Amino acid sequence: MPHLHIEYTDNLTGLNERELMREINAVVCAHPTVTDEADVKSRIARLSMDKVYIGNQPDNHGFAHVHLQLMAGRSTEAKKQMSDGIAEVLRRLVPQPAGLDVQLSVDVADMDKATYFKGRL
């Protein structure tokens, strides 16, 4: 924890996945409630428009979504700060190809301490 799940539609041509993950990780790692940068784990999924349907005219739409999971206990203010920082990165790095309505979203969710497991080998 924290875990970052990034999804985006494949019609967002030119999106640099490594740069996006690096910049989003930097936002989360810089927050004072994150004490070990190695705890921040990101993954990214490029979603084929053959497997995504947006509204009634899916060919005219695309999206990038970030789901951030944090161990329960952080304040709403802390979660909002991270969400706002991630949103800024999305606005800066997600391309907007001509003719596409691109939606950006961030969701921050708490993980239950009682049921979460983390170990190291």
Secondary structure, DSSP 8 states (H G I E B T S, - for coil): --EEEEEEETTSTT--HHHHHHHHHHHHHHSTT---GGG-EEEEEEE-TTS---SS-GGGEEEEEEEEEEETT--HHHHHHHHHHHHHHHHHHS---TT-EEEEEEEEEEE-TTT------
